Amino acid sequence: MTSFKPENSNSSKNPLSYQDAGVDIDAGNRLVNNIKPYAKRTLRPEVLAGIGGFGALFEISSKYRNPVLVSATDGVGTKLKLAFQLDQHASIGIDLVAMSVNDILAQGAEPLFFLDYFACGKLDIATATTVVSGIASGCEQAGCALIGGETAEMPGMYPPDEYDLAGFAVGVVEKDSIITGKTIQKGDTVIGLASSGAHANGYSLIRKIIETNQSDLSADLGEKKLSHAIMMPTRIYVKPLLELMKQLPVKGIAHITGGGLVENIPRILPDDLAAILHKKSWTMPPLFHWLQQNGNVTDDELHRVFNCGIGMILIVAPAHANEAIEILQRCGETAWEIGEIKSRGADEMPTTIVL
């Protein structure tokens, strides 16, 4: 009897492994061991099981009477391209956490835990460890636990020495304490909290301006070099605002991300109201002046793309404005009274910036 032999048999060839295909399982395991100490620093009492299992376990504290979970997910956009160019990876993880925890904070929620997704073509353990240590630092700033994540090594999917990042946060708020903006009314005060820079928005335009002008990234920009100013990590406002909300009622919170000042504030306003902002009431960092001058960016475009020095907006009753600013300043924030709420006509914009 003749035995059957597959036409394309590899019996005479060397056996292939996952590492031959470009995926190093051992490197992934070393990364997990590297990041465990960073994640451990972020743990909260509610964490029942974190990094290492198939799923992370988190118990909702009994201190909440009627808890509502609030979630948000985000990345850091093309700011990553500058991180690759400058070989600066320590702060990009802070950006990742900030973009999500600041979002859920806008509804009055306390961030509870965070998970990240790190994808690359070939895993560089040192770079990945630096990125995740930044993620852990962001979680510490926000008071939330880094309880899990995913590292995906995918040969051929990404250029050499590049990676992509995404993450999400889950927080909790009492149902009767959710901040919706519904109580905002004419005459309320707009408070702006200083940003640390462009945060993680508008970087496609930033990179275009740098490329068009062939800008020297080591050039001085006031107290910082340009490279330092553009890579400043996003400010995390969680702890100061949670403290403020314990002491005073806050009617509305807007995280100033993509869409800048003019498109994010209307997200929390009733349809019949508008915000009037007075640009001279706060200090716009040198970075934005540089971007406007070197990119010939109009005022309207600047306000629509960038935070222009205001990373978070609060709306409070006029009687609470001064005390709110004092509390924020004691918590280490720079805050200004930058505008007010007025009635909105049918043909009026929901946000107007008075130059």
C-alpha positions, 0 to 999 in steps of 0.5 A: 500500500502506498502511504500518503505524503502531503505535497507541501510537507515541511518534514525536511525543513526546520520547525518554525516558531512564533519568534521566527514570525516576529513575536517574542513571547519571552520579551512580553513576559519580561515587560509584564514583570517590569511593570508590576512594581509600577502598577502596584503603586497605584492599587486601591483597596477595592482591587481584588485582582489586577495584572496577571489574570484574564480579567481584573476584579474591582469591587464597588465601595460600600460608601456609595448609596446609588453608584453610577459607573462612568467610562471614557476611552481615548488615545494621544493622537499624533503627539506620538509622532513627536515622541518618536522623533524626540525619543521622549516616552516618559510623559506620553503615558501621563497624557493617555491617562489624563485624556480619559480621567479628565473626561469622566471627571467632567460628570463629577465622577471619581476615577477608579481604575484604568487599563491600557493597550500598547501595540507595536511591530517589535517590542522594545522592552525599555521603551514600553517600560518607560511608557507604562511607568508614565501610565502608572504615574498618571494613575497615581496623579488621578488616584485610580488603579492601573489594574490591567492592559494588553501588549500586542506585538504585531510584526508588519503592522507598525514601522520600526521603533513606533507604537500605538497607545489607547486606554480607558478609565472607569469611574463612579459617581452618586446618581444624584451628584452627576454633573449634567449642566442642566442647572446652569443659568444666566449670570453664572460664572465661568472659571478656567483652570490653566493647562500645561500646554497643548495637552494631547490635541491639535498635534497634526497642526502643531507638526504641520507648523513645525514642518512648514517652518523647518523649526528648530525644536531646541529653540528657546520658547520663553522659559522652556525649549520648544521641544519641552513645551510641545511634550509637556504632559496633559494636566490631570485635574482629578484630585483638586476638582474632587476636593472642590466638589466636596465643598461647593456645588459645581454646575458644569465641567468641560474638559477642553480637548479636540474642538478647543474652547469654542466647541467643548463648552457648548456640550454642557450648556442648555440650548438657550444659553451661551458662554462669553469668555474674556481672553485678557482674563487669563494668561495664554502660554508662549507655545500658543503665541508661537503656533499662531505666529509661525502658522499664521493661524487665525484667532478663530482657528486657534480657539477651535483647535487648541485649549489656548491655556485653559485645560478645564472649564467650571461653571458655578454660581456667582456667589461661589466663584471666589471661594472656588478659585481659592480652593483650587489655588490651595490645591495647586491649580492656577485658576481665573474667572474668565467669563459668564453665562448669558442668554443666547439668541437664535443667531448667536454662537454658544461660545464667544471669545471677546478679544 
